[in-house]
């Protein structure tokens, strides 16, 4: 009895620590940026590895079948890193996926029965409530979160409306399940659950995320179809009330915030919470239990059909069938709230990504391949760190092997999920169904957005997967289980050491930027490179430092390393140009600028710099008495405006309209700065001919 009590205590403490760290970390922009991910890894990995070691010690460790899919993805990223275009991103993504494997494997060991599964579901739900509360309070200026509300939309703690909406879907569904199914729940807890659900759905509505609202509605509808029993109608009514009422409350909340009437927004929020609590009390009086109304096999057919039809529709849109681009642009002006231009821009992101994939289909571009190289392939002038599709980004970065890995993860997860749905306990069936549908919602939403690039959303999906499918009992031998567990522990040590070194390098780089003394700048930049030898930006920083103190040869060496680590970085190329011009090596400077133009062919500033480099090269050649070479450079300079116009002609009317809507980069045209440089070149040419 004491052993059982100790085991239960250990699991409760483990869950509590994981969710406190997770919930608080999510408040830092959803763990989107590397520094936040590093701190999260440092805090959570020791406890997770402890869970794996304890399970192996108790001989209860088993391999979660979907983990093999994650293992394939890690292998794919490792293979892709051989020819990665940015080594820092490549290594970072390998480490991040190792962390995901650890989280999924460790949490799967803790889920054994209804009690532990409820712990996991409650943790996900409370994390969602925390994010929703902080997001809404920040909109009311009661909590300070940067960019939490912009325009007429709640961007929330993620500082991105769609990611916030995606993150809140699963907590809302789990909260709805906990609210309805707990037959012996205390009234005080029922108040809290109802209020929590009200806050979540109001925050989701305030994001005005078209994708989030559509996915939530679709998954709720699927849930309503699958449930049965005499309580089905009451459950459907409760779900619809929360959905419709919450979205309206969120809409008016965001409206009043946008016009500066914060007190009215606060009244809307409080009224919504009170109404939801009162109605929940009335509707849930003398409630019974929900059942799954269809055979498990039919559930499988329905869920898989919804998922694959969704993927098929996305594929058709990508193909441009029926001139969808022109239609979306025409409708965008008529119905601004639907933001059709956002959907259309994603289609162009996807096509640009597919162009990149066609060049490296097998092994991919390595982690961070999109952010490093997309400017060389973009259809119009946009700035986007992500492809806005989790699956396309996986394919682009890790090749077909990585895509197979993520497909294997999803298929094995579905298999485990449906196996768990055959449990006899009806209440546990509903929890498993809610968790699985929550994971499905995240995957569907991530087809059209970069939510999974926020580590918080990815971790939430893995937690939902563990809640939906664990325990993953398998028939593998003890040797295989032990070997897999040992590999996970080894990868965890890699995660922890890498996170520690990355964090140290970030601190050193920050010290370098704050330095007022050039030699001190070089000292800290050298330490940053030492702790993270893969990041091209640190080599770039070190090269600049050496250049400032006059060590040109050392600067050239570090700049070359920066180019090797990040070959598609325009900043690295410009650094090489500056070093070449400092040495009066105009020929190498011009060659480097030609490479820079290919990296960003839609960036007018690159053409302007190219023209200025050509003019300076002509002046240096003339000064050296090489008139012929000087005139060659001036002739090249004269062609630069024609290059700009030729590139501009390749932009279609739809692409140009999107470019103007987003206004993230100057429209590609011959600028005044470029004209002035060309004019100086013509005057110089006349002087040389005389």
C-alpha positions as CSV (number, residue, x, y, z in Angstrom):
1,X,0.0,0.0,0.0
2,X,2.9,2.4,0.9
3,X,4.5,1.6,-2.5
4,X,1.3,2.5,-4.4
5,X,0.9,5.7,-2.4
6,X,4.5,6.7,-3.0
7,X,4.1,6.0,-6.8
8,X,1.0,8.1,-6.9
9,X,2.8,11.0,-5.1
10,X,5.7,10.8,-7.5
11,X,3.4,11.1,-10.5
12,X,1.4,14.0,-9.0
13,X,4.6,15.9,-8.2
14,X,6.0,15.2,-11.7
15,X,2.8,16.4,-13.4
16,X,2.7,19.5,-11.1
17,X,6.3,20.6,-11.9
18,X,5.9,20.0,-15.6
19,X,2.8,22.0,-15.9
20,X,4.0,24.9,-13.8
21,X,7.1,25.2,-15.9
22,X,5.0,24.7,-19.1
23,X,2.3,27.2,-18.2
24,X,4.7,29.9,-17.2
25,X,7.0,29.4,-20.2
26,X,4.0,29.7,-22.5
27,X,3.5,33.3,-21.4
28,X,6.8,34.1,-23.1
29,X,5.5,34.4,-26.7
30,X,4.5,30.7,-26.8
31,X,8.2,29.7,-26.7
32,X,8.6,30.9,-30.3
33,X,12.1,32.4,-29.8
34,X,15.3,30.4,-29.2
35,X,16.2,32.0,-25.9
36,X,12.9,31.1,-24.3
37,X,13.1,27.5,-25.8
38,X,16.6,27.2,-24.3
39,X,15.4,28.2,-20.8
40,X,12.4,25.9,-21.0
41,X,14.7,23.0,-22.0
42,X,17.1,23.7,-19.1
43,X,14.2,23.7,-16.6
44,X,12.2,20.8,-17.8
45,X,14.7,18.2,-19.1
46,X,16.1,17.1,-15.7
47,X,12.7,16.1,-14.4
48,X,11.7,14.4,-17.6
49,X,14.8,12.3,-17.7
50,X,14.2,11.4,-14.1
51,X,10.8,10.1,-15.1
52,X,12.4,7.9,-17.8
53,X,15.1,6.6,-15.4
54,X,12.5,5.8,-12.7
55,X,10.3,3.9,-15.2
56,X,13.3,1.9,-16.4
57,X,14.3,1.2,-12.7
58,X,10.7,-0.1,-12.0
59,X,10.8,-2.1,-15.3
60,X,7.6,-0.4,-16.4
61,X,9.2,1.6,-19.3
62,X,7.6,1.0,-22.7
63,X,8.2,2.6,-26.0
64,X,5.3,4.8,-27.1
65,X,4.7,3.6,-30.7
66,X,4.2,7.2,-32.1
67,X,7.7,8.0,-30.7
68,X,9.2,6.0,-33.6
69,X,7.8,8.6,-35.9
70,X,9.6,11.4,-34.0
71,X,12.7,9.3,-34.0
72,X,12.6,9.2,-37.8
73,X,12.1,13.0,-37.9
74,X,15.2,13.5,-35.8
75,X,17.2,11.2,-38.1
76,X,15.9,13.1,-41.1
77,X,17.0,16.4,-39.6
78,X,20.4,14.9,-38.8
79,X,20.9,13.8,-42.4
80,X,19.7,17.2,-43.7
81,X,22.2,19.0,-41.5
82,X,25.1,17.6,-43.7
83,X,24.2,20.1,-46.4
84,X,22.2,22.5,-44.3
85,X,22.2,26.2,-45.5
86,X,22.4,27.4,-41.9
87,X,24.2,25.1,-39.4
88,X,22.9,27.0,-36.3
89,X,19.2,26.5,-37.2
90,X,19.9,22.9,-38.3
91,X,21.5,22.0,-34.9
92,X,18.8,23.9,-33.0
93,X,16.0,22.0,-34.7
94,X,17.7,18.6,-34.0
95,X,17.9,19.5,-30.3
96,X,14.3,20.8,-30.3
97,X,13.0,17.5,-31.7
98,X,15.1,15.6,-29.2
99,X,13.3,17.6,-26.5
100,X,9.9,16.7,-28.1
101,X,10.8,13.0,-28.1
102,X,11.8,13.3,-24.4
103,X,8.5,15.1,-23.4
104,X,6.3,12.6,-25.3
105,X,8.1,9.5,-24.0
106,X,8.3,10.7,-20.4
107,X,4.7,11.8,-20.1
108,X,3.5,8.6,-21.8
109,X,5.1,6.6,-18.9
110,X,3.1,8.5,-16.3
111,X,-0.3,7.9,-17.9
112,X,-1.6,4.5,-16.7
113,X,-5.2,5.0,-15.7
114,X,-8.1,7.4,-15.6
115,X,-6.6,9.3,-12.6
116,X,-3.3,10.1,-14.3
117,X,-5.0,10.8,-17.6
118,X,-7.2,13.3,-15.8
119,X,-4.1,14.9,-14.3
120,X,-2.7,15.4,-17.8
121,X,-6.0,16.8,-19.2
122,X,-6.4,19.1,-16.2
123,X,-2.9,20.4,-16.7
124,X,-3.5,21.2,-20.4
125,X,-6.8,22.9,-19.4
126,X,-5.3,25.1,-16.7
127,X,-2.4,26.1,-18.9
128,X,-5.0,27.3,-21.4
129,X,-7.0,29.2,-18.7
130,X,-3.7,30.9,-17.6
131,X,-2.9,32.0,-21.2
132,X,-6.5,33.2,-21.8
133,X,-6.6,35.2,-18.5
134,X,-3.3,36.9,-19.1
135,X,-4.1,37.7,-22.7
136,X,-7.5,39.3,-21.8
137,X,-6.1,41.2,-18.8
138,X,-3.3,42.5,-21.0
139,X,-5.8,43.8,-23.5
140,X,-7.5,45.7,-20.6
141,X,-4.0,47.1,-19.7
142,X,-4.1,45.3,-16.3
143,X,-1.1,43.2,-17.2
144,X,1.8,44.3,-19.3
145,X,2.3,42.0,-22.3
146,X,3.8,43.6,-25.5
147,X,1.7,43.5,-28.6
148,X,-1.1,41.5,-26.9
149,X,-3.8,43.6,-28.7
150,X,-3.4,45.2,-32.1
151,X,-6.0,46.7,-34.3
152,X,-9.2,45.0,-33.4
153,X,-7.8,41.6,-32.5
154,X,-6.4,39.9,-29.4
155,X,-2.9,38.7,-30.2
156,X,-2.5,37.3,-26.7
157,X,0.6,36.0,-24.9
158,X,1.8,34.5,-28.2
159,X,1.7,37.9,-29.8
160,X,0.1,36.2,-32.8
161,X,-3.7,35.9,-32.9
162,X,-3.9,32.6,-34.9
163,X,-1.4,30.8,-32.6
164,X,-3.3,32.0,-29.5
165,X,-6.5,30.7,-31.0
166,X,-5.0,27.3,-31.9
167,X,-3.5,26.9,-28.5
168,X,-6.9,27.6,-26.8
169,X,-9.0,25.0,-28.8
170,X,-7.9,21.9,-26.9
171,X,-8.1,23.4,-23.4
172,X,-11.6,24.5,-24.2
173,X,-12.6,21.0,-25.3
174,X,-11.0,19.4,-22.3
175,X,-12.7,21.9,-20.1
176,X,-16.1,21.2,-21.7
177,X,-15.5,17.5,-21.0
178,X,-14.5,18.0,-17.4
179,X,-17.4,20.3,-16.8
180,X,-20.0,17.9,-18.3
181,X,-18.7,14.5,-17.4
182,X,-17.7,14.8,-13.7
183,X,-20.8,13.4,-12.0
184,X,-19.6,13.9,-8.4
185,X,-17.9,17.3,-8.9
186,X,-18.2,19.8,-6.1
187,X,-20.2,22.9,-6.8
188,X,-17.3,25.3,-6.2
189,X,-15.2,23.3,-8.7
190,X,-18.1,23.5,-11.2
191,X,-18.1,27.3,-10.9
192,X,-14.4,27.4,-11.6
193,X,-14.7,25.1,-14.6
194,X,-17.5,27.0,-16.1
195,X,-15.7,30.4,-15.5
196,X,-12.5,28.9,-17.0
197,X,-14.3,27.8,-20.1
198,X,-16.0,31.2,-20.5
199,X,-12.6,32.9,-20.3
200,X,-11.0,30.6,-22.8
201,X,-13.8,30.8,-25.4
202,X,-14.1,34.6,-25.0
203,X,-10.3,35.0,-25.6
204,X,-10.6,32.7,-28.6
205,X,-13.4,34.8,-30.0
206,X,-11.4,38.0,-29.3
207,X,-8.6,36.8,-31.6
208,X,-11.0,36.9,-34.5
209,X,-9.0,34.0,-36.0
210,X,-10.9,32.7,-39.0
211,X,-8.9,29.5,-39.0
212,X,-9.2,29.0,-35.3
213,X,-13.0,29.5,-35.3
214,X,-13.5,27.2,-38.3
215,X,-11.4,24.4,-36.9
216,X,-13.0,24.6,-33.5
217,X,-16.5,24.6,-35.0
218,X,-15.6,21.6,-37.3
219,X,-14.1,19.6,-34.4
220,X,-17.0,20.3,-32.1
221,X,-19.4,19.3,-34.8
222,X,-17.5,16.0,-35.2
223,X,-17.6,15.5,-31.4
224,X,-21.4,16.1,-31.4
225,X,-21.8,13.4,-34.2
226,X,-19.7,10.9,-32.3
227,X,-21.3,11.1,-28.8
228,X,-24.6,9.3,-27.9
229,X,-26.8,8.4,-25.0
230,X,-29.7,10.2,-23.5
231,X,-27.5,13.2,-22.4
232,X,-26.3,13.9,-26.0
233,X,-28.8,16.7,-26.6
234,X,-27.9,18.5,-23.4
235,X,-24.2,18.2,-24.2
236,X,-24.8,19.6,-27.7
237,X,-26.8,22.5,-26.3
238,X,-24.1,23.3,-23.8
239,X,-21.4,23.1,-26.4
240,X,-23.3,25.3,-28.8
241,X,-24.1,27.9,-26.1
242,X,-20.4,28.2,-25.2
243,X,-19.4,28.4,-28.9
244,X,-21.9,31.0,-30.0
245,X,-22.1,33.0,-26.8
246,X,-18.3,33.0,-26.3
247,X,-17.5,34.1,-29.8
248,X,-20.0,36.9,-29.6
249,X,-18.6,38.0,-26.2
250,X,-15.1,37.8,-27.6
251,X,-16.1,39.9,-30.7
252,X,-17.6,42.7,-28.6
253,X,-14.8,42.5,-26.1
254,X,-12.2,43.2,-28.9
255,X,-14.5,45.8,-30.4
256,X,-14.7,47.9,-27.2
257,X,-10.9,47.5,-26.6
258,X,-10.2,48.7,-30.2
259,X,-12.2,51.9,-29.7
260,X,-10.6,52.6,-26.2
261,X,-13.6,51.8,-24.0
262,X,-11.9,49.3,-21.7
263,X,-14.5,49.5,-19.0
264,X,-17.2,48.3,-21.4
265,X,-14.9,45.5,-22.5
266,X,-14.4,44.5,-18.9
267,X,-18.2,44.5,-18.3
268,X,-18.6,42.2,-21.4
269,X,-16.0,39.8,-20.0
270,X,-17.5,39.7,-16.5
271,X,-21.1,39.4,-17.8
272,X,-20.0,36.5,-20.1
273,X,-18.4,34.6,-17.2
274,X,-21.4,35.1,-14.9
275,X,-23.9,34.0,-17.6
276,X,-21.9,30.9,-18.5
277,X,-21.6,29.9,-14.9
278,X,-25.4,30.3,-14.2
279,X,-26.4,28.5,-17.4
280,X,-23.9,25.7,-16.7
281,X,-25.5,25.2,-13.3
282,X,-29.0,25.0,-14.8
283,X,-28.1,22.8,-17.7
284,X,-25.9,20.3,-15.7
285,X,-28.4,19.7,-12.9
286,X,-29.1,15.9,-12.6
287,X,-27.0,15.2,-15.6
288,X,-26.2,11.6,-16.7
289,X,-23.2,10.2,-18.6
290,X,-22.3,10.5,-22.2
291,X,-21.6,7.5,-24.4
292,X,-19.9,7.1,-27.7
293,X,-22.9,6.8,-30.0
294,X,-21.2,5.0,-32.9
295,X,-19.1,1.9,-33.3
296,X,-15.4,2.6,-32.9
297,X,-14.8,1.5,-36.5
298,X,-17.3,4.1,-37.7
299,X,-15.6,6.7,-35.5
300,X,-12.3,5.9,-37.2
301,X,-13.9,6.3,-40.7
302,X,-15.5,9.6,-39.9
303,X,-12.4,11.1,-38.2
304,X,-10.0,10.0,-40.9
305,X,-12.3,11.1,-43.6
306,X,-12.6,14.6,-42.1
307,X,-8.8,14.9,-41.8
308,X,-8.0,13.7,-45.3
309,X,-10.8,15.7,-47.0
310,X,-9.3,18.7,-45.2
311,X,-5.8,17.9,-46.6
312,X,-7.3,17.3,-50.1
313,X,-9.0,20.7,-50.1
314,X,-5.7,22.4,-49.1
315,X,-3.9,20.5,-52.0
316,X,-6.5,21.8,-54.5
317,X,-6.1,25.3,-53.3
318,X,-2.3,25.0,-53.7
319,X,-2.8,23.9,-57.3
320,X,-4.6,27.2,-58.1
321,X,-7.6,25.4,-59.5
322,X,-10.3,27.7,-60.9
323,X,-8.2,30.9,-60.6
324,X,-8.6,31.0,-56.9
325,X,-6.0,33.7,-56.5
326,X,-7.9,36.3,-58.5
327,X,-11.2,35.4,-56.7
328,X,-9.7,35.8,-53.3
329,X,-8.2,39.2,-54.1
330,X,-11.5,40.4,-55.6
331,X,-13.4,39.3,-52.5
332,X,-10.9,40.7,-50.0
333,X,-12.0,44.3,-50.7
334,X,-15.7,43.4,-50.3
335,X,-15.4,41.5,-47.0
336,X,-12.4,42.8,-45.1
337,X,-13.2,40.9,-41.9
338,X,-12.6,37.6,-43.6
339,X,-9.0,38.7,-44.5
340,X,-8.8,36.7,-47.8
341,X,-5.4,38.2,-48.5
342,X,-4.0,36.2,-45.5
343,X,-5.2,32.9,-47.1
344,X,-3.9,34.0,-50.5
345,X,-0.5,34.9,-49.2
346,X,-0.2,31.5,-47.6
347,X,-0.8,29.9,-50.9
348,X,2.1,31.8,-52.3
349,X,4.3,30.9,-49.3
350,X,3.4,27.2,-49.9
351,X,4.3,27.4,-53.7
352,X,7.5,29.2,-53.0
353,X,8.3,26.4,-50.4
354,X,7.4,23.7,-53.0
355,X,9.8,25.4,-55.4
356,X,12.6,25.0,-52.8
357,X,11.5,21.5,-52.1
358,X,11.8,20.6,-55.8
359,X,15.5,21.4,-55.6
360,X,16.2,19.3,-52.5
361,X,13.4,16.8,-52.2
362,X,15.2,13.9,-50.5
363,X,17.2,15.4,-47.6
364,X,15.8,18.9,-47.5
365,X,17.5,22.2,-46.7
366,X,18.1,21.5,-43.0
367,X,16.5,23.1,-40.0
368,X,15.8,26.8,-40.7
369,X,16.1,26.3,-44.4
370,X,13.1,28.4,-45.1
371,X,14.1,31.5,-43.1
372,X,17.6,31.3,-44.4
373,X,16.9,31.0,-48.1
374,X,13.3,32.0,-48.9
375,X,14.2,35.5,-50.2
376,X,15.9,33.8,-53.2
377,X,12.6,32.1,-54.2
378,X,9.8,34.4,-53.0
379,X,7.0,35.3,-55.4
380,X,6.5,38.9,-54.1
381,X,8.0,41.2,-51.5
382,X,7.0,39.7,-48.2
383,X,8.8,39.0,-44.9
384,X,7.9,35.7,-43.3
385,X,10.1,33.6,-40.9
386,X,7.8,30.6,-41.5
387,X,6.1,28.8,-44.4
388,X,2.8,28.9,-42.4
389,X,2.4,25.2,-42.8
390,X,3.9,22.7,-40.4
391,X,3.8,19.8,-42.8
392,X,5.3,21.7,-45.7
393,X,8.0,23.2,-43.4
394,X,8.9,19.7,-42.2
395,X,9.2,18.5,-45.8
396,X,11.3,21.5,-46.8
397,X,13.7,21.3,-43.9
398,X,14.1,17.5,-43.5
399,X,13.1,16.2,-46.9
400,X,10.8,13.3,-47.8
401,X,12.3,11.2,-44.9
402,X,11.1,13.8,-42.3
403,X,7.7,13.9,-44.0
404,X,7.5,10.1,-43.7
405,X,8.4,10.4,-40.0
406,X,5.7,12.9,-39.2
407,X,3.1,10.8,-41.2
408,X,4.2,7.7,-39.2
409,X,3.7,9.6,-35.9
410,X,0.2,10.7,-36.9
411,X,-0.8,7.2,-38.1
412,X,0.5,5.5,-35.0
413,X,-1.2,8.1,-32.9
414,X,-4.5,7.4,-34.6
415,X,-4.0,3.7,-34.1
416,X,-3.2,4.1,-30.4
417,X,-6.1,6.5,-29.9
418,X,-8.7,4.2,-31.4
419,X,-7.3,1.3,-29.4
420,X,-7.8,3.4,-26.2
421,X,-11.4,4.4,-27.3
422,X,-12.4,0.7,-26.9
423,X,-12.0,1.0,-23.1
424,X,-15.1,0.0,-21.2
425,X,-15.2,3.0,-18.9
426,X,-17.5,5.5,-20.6
427,X,-16.2,8.5,-18.7
428,X,-12.6,7.7,-19.7
429,X,-13.7,7.1,-23.3
430,X,-15.0,10.7,-23.4
431,X,-11.8,12.1,-22.0
432,X,-9.8,10.1,-24.5
433,X,-12.1,11.3,-27.3
434,X,-11.8,14.9,-26.2
435,X,-8.0,14.8,-26.0
436,X,-7.7,13.1,-29.4
437,X,-10.0,15.6,-31.1
438,X,-7.9,18.4,-29.5
439,X,-4.7,17.0,-31.0
440,X,-6.6,16.6,-34.3
441,X,-7.6,20.3,-34.2
442,X,-4.0,21.4,-33.6
443,X,-2.8,19.3,-36.5
444,X,-5.5,20.6,-38.9
445,X,-4.9,24.2,-37.9
446,X,-1.1,23.8,-38.4
447,X,-1.7,22.7,-42.0
448,X,-2.4,26.4,-42.7
449,X,-0.3,28.2,-40.1
450,X,3.0,28.0,-38.2
451,X,1.5,27.3,-34.8
452,X,3.7,24.2,-34.3
453,X,6.8,26.5,-34.7
454,X,5.7,27.8,-31.3
455,X,7.2,25.2,-29.0
456,X,4.2,25.7,-26.6
457,X,1.7,24.5,-29.2
458,X,4.0,21.6,-30.2
459,X,4.3,20.5,-26.6
460,X,0.6,20.8,-26.1
461,X,-0.1,18.5,-29.0
462,X,2.4,15.9,-27.6
463,X,0.6,16.1,-24.2
464,X,-2.7,15.6,-25.9
465,X,-1.3,12.7,-27.8
466,X,-0.1,11.1,-24.5
467,X,-3.5,11.7,-23.0
468,X,-5.4,10.3,-26.0
469,X,-3.3,7.2,-26.6
470,X,-1.2,6.2,-23.6
471,X,-0.4,3.8,-22.1
472,X,1.3,2.5,-25.2
473,X,1.9,-1.1,-24.1
474,X,3.8,-3.0,-26.7
475,X,5.2,-6.4,-27.3
476,X,8.8,-5.3,-27.7
477,X,11.5,-7.2,-25.7
478,X,13.0,-5.8,-22.5
479,X,16.2,-5.3,-24.5
480,X,14.5,-3.0,-27.1
481,X,12.7,-1.0,-24.4
482,X,15.8,-0.6,-22.4
483,X,17.8,0.4,-25.5
484,X,15.2,3.0,-26.5
485,X,15.0,4.4,-23.0
486,X,18.8,4.7,-22.8
487,X,18.8,6.5,-26.2
488,X,16.2,9.0,-24.9
489,X,18.4,9.6,-21.8
490,X,21.4,10.2,-24.0
491,X,19.5,12.6,-26.2
492,X,18.3,14.4,-23.1
493,X,21.8,15.0,-22.0
494,X,22.5,16.4,-25.5
495,X,19.5,18.7,-25.1
496,X,20.6,19.9,-21.7
497,X,24.2,20.5,-22.7
498,X,23.2,22.2,-25.9
499,X,20.7,24.4,-24.1
500,X,23.3,25.4,-21.5
501,X,25.9,26.3,-24.2
502,X,23.3,28.2,-26.3
503,X,22.2,30.2,-23.3
504,X,25.8,31.1,-22.4
505,X,26.5,32.1,-26.0
506,X,23.4,34.3,-26.0
507,X,24.5,36.1,-22.8
508,X,28.0,36.6,-24.2
509,X,26.6,38.0,-27.5
510,X,24.4,40.4,-25.5
511,X,27.5,41.6,-23.5
512,X,29.3,42.1,-26.8
513,X,26.6,44.3,-28.2
514,X,26.6,46.4,-25.0
515,X,30.4,46.8,-25.0
516,X,31.7,50.3,-25.7
517,X,35.3,49.1,-26.1
518,X,36.2,47.4,-29.4
519,X,38.6,44.9,-27.7
520,X,36.0,44.0,-25.1
521,X,33.5,43.5,-27.9
522,X,35.9,41.1,-29.6
523,X,36.5,39.2,-26.3
524,X,32.8,38.5,-25.7
525,X,32.1,37.7,-29.4
526,X,34.9,35.1,-29.2
527,X,33.3,33.5,-26.2
528,X,29.9,33.5,-28.0
529,X,31.5,31.6,-30.9
530,X,33.2,29.2,-28.5
531,X,29.9,28.2,-26.8
532,X,27.9,28.1,-30.0
533,X,30.2,27.3,-33.0
534,X,27.3,26.8,-35.4
535,X,25.7,30.3,-35.3
536,X,26.8,32.4,-38.3
537,X,25.6,35.6,-36.6
538,X,28.3,35.2,-33.9
539,X,31.0,34.8,-36.6
540,X,29.6,37.8,-38.3
541,X,29.8,39.8,-35.1
542,X,33.3,38.6,-34.4
543,X,34.4,39.6,-38.0
544,X,33.0,43.1,-37.4
545,X,34.9,43.3,-34.2
546,X,38.2,42.3,-35.8
547,X,37.5,44.9,-38.5
548,X,36.9,47.6,-36.0
549,X,40.3,46.9,-34.2
550,X,42.1,46.7,-37.6
551,X,42.7,43.0,-37.8
552,X,41.6,42.6,-41.4
553,X,43.0,39.1,-41.9
554,X,41.2,37.7,-38.8
555,X,38.1,39.6,-39.9
556,X,38.3,37.9,-43.4
557,X,38.7,34.5,-41.7
558,X,35.7,34.9,-39.4
559,X,33.6,36.4,-42.3
560,X,34.3,33.3,-44.4
561,X,33.2,31.1,-41.6
562,X,30.0,33.1,-41.3
563,X,29.3,32.5,-45.0
564,X,30.0,28.8,-44.6
565,X,27.6,28.5,-41.6
566,X,24.9,30.7,-43.3
567,X,25.4,30.8,-47.0
568,X,22.1,32.4,-47.9
569,X,22.5,35.3,-45.4
570,X,22.5,38.6,-47.1
571,X,24.3,40.1,-44.1
572,X,27.2,37.7,-44.4
573,X,27.6,38.6,-48.1
574,X,27.5,42.4,-47.4
575,X,30.2,41.9,-44.7
576,X,32.4,40.1,-47.3
577,X,31.8,43.1,-49.7
578,X,32.8,45.6,-47.0
579,X,36.0,43.7,-46.2
580,X,36.9,43.5,-49.9
581,X,36.3,47.2,-50.4
582,X,38.4,48.0,-47.3
583,X,41.3,46.1,-48.9
584,X,40.6,47.9,-52.3
585,X,39.9,44.5,-53.8
586,X,37.0,45.8,-56.0
587,X,36.9,42.7,-58.2
588,X,36.0,40.4,-55.2
589,X,33.6,43.0,-53.9
590,X,31.7,43.0,-57.2
591,X,31.6,39.2,-57.3
592,X,30.2,39.1,-53.7
593,X,27.5,41.6,-54.6
594,X,26.4,39.6,-57.6
595,X,25.9,36.7,-55.3
596,X,23.9,39.0,-52.9
597,X,21.6,40.1,-55.7
598,X,20.7,36.4,-56.4
599,X,19.9,35.9,-52.7
600,X,17.3,38.7,-52.6
601,X,16.3,39.5,-56.2
602,X,13.1,41.4,-55.1
603,X,14.9,43.7,-52.7
604,X,15.6,47.1,-54.2
605,X,18.1,48.0,-51.5
606,X,20.4,45.2,-52.7
607,X,20.4,46.6,-56.2
608,X,21.2,50.1,-54.8
609,X,24.2,48.7,-52.9
610,X,25.2,46.7,-56.0
611,X,25.2,50.0,-58.0
612,X,27.2,51.8,-55.4
613,X,29.8,49.0,-55.2
614,X,30.1,49.1,-59.0
615,X,30.6,52.9,-58.9
616,X,33.3,52.6,-56.2
617,X,35.0,49.8,-58.1
618,X,35.1,52.0,-61.2
619,X,36.6,54.8,-59.2
620,X,39.3,52.5,-57.6
621,X,40.1,51.1,-61.1
622,X,40.4,54.6,-62.5
623,X,42.7,55.6,-59.6
624,X,44.9,52.6,-60.4
625,X,45.1,53.7,-64.0
626,X,43.0,50.8,-65.4
627,X,40.6,52.9,-67.5
628,X,39.3,49.9,-69.4
629,X,38.3,48.0,-66.3
630,X,36.7,51.2,-64.9
631,X,34.5,51.6,-68.0
632,X,33.5,47.9,-67.8
633,X,32.2,48.5,-64.3
634,X,30.4,51.6,-65.4
635,X,28.7,49.7,-68.2
636,X,27.6,47.1,-65.7
637,X,26.3,50.0,-63.5
638,X,24.2,51.3,-66.4
639,X,22.5,47.9,-66.7
640,X,21.3,47.7,-63.1
641,X,18.0,49.7,-63.7
642,X,17.2,47.3,-66.5
643,X,17.8,44.4,-64.2
644,X,15.3,45.9,-61.7
645,X,12.7,46.5,-64.3
646,X,13.1,43.0,-65.8
647,X,12.6,41.5,-62.4
648,X,9.6,43.7,-61.7
649,X,7.9,42.5,-64.9
650,X,7.9,39.0,-63.6
651,X,5.5,40.0,-60.8
652,X,1.9,39.1,-61.7
653,X,-0.9,41.6,-60.9
654,X,-2.2,39.5,-58.1
655,X,1.3,39.3,-56.5
656,X,1.7,43.0,-56.9
657,X,-1.6,43.7,-55.2
658,X,-0.6,41.4,-52.3
659,X,2.8,43.2,-52.1
660,X,1.0,46.5,-51.7
661,X,-1.5,45.1,-49.1
662,X,1.3,43.8,-46.9
663,X,3.7,46.7,-47.6
664,X,6.6,44.9,-45.8
665,X,9.2,45.7,-48.5
666,X,9.4,48.6,-50.9
667,X,7.8,47.9,-54.3
668,X,10.5,46.8,-56.8
669,X,11.2,49.8,-59.0
670,X,14.1,52.1,-60.0
671,X,14.5,54.2,-56.9
672,X,15.8,57.8,-56.6
673,X,19.0,56.5,-54.9
674,X,19.6,54.1,-57.8
675,X,19.0,56.8,-60.3
676,X,21.5,59.1,-58.6
677,X,24.2,56.4,-58.5
678,X,23.7,55.7,-62.2
679,X,23.8,59.4,-63.0
680,X,27.1,59.7,-61.2
681,X,28.4,56.7,-63.2
682,X,27.4,58.4,-66.5
683,X,29.2,61.6,-65.5
684,X,32.3,59.6,-64.6
685,X,32.2,57.7,-67.9
686,X,32.1,61.0,-69.9
687,X,35.2,62.2,-67.9
688,X,37.1,59.0,-68.6
689,X,36.2,59.1,-72.4
690,X,37.5,62.6,-72.6
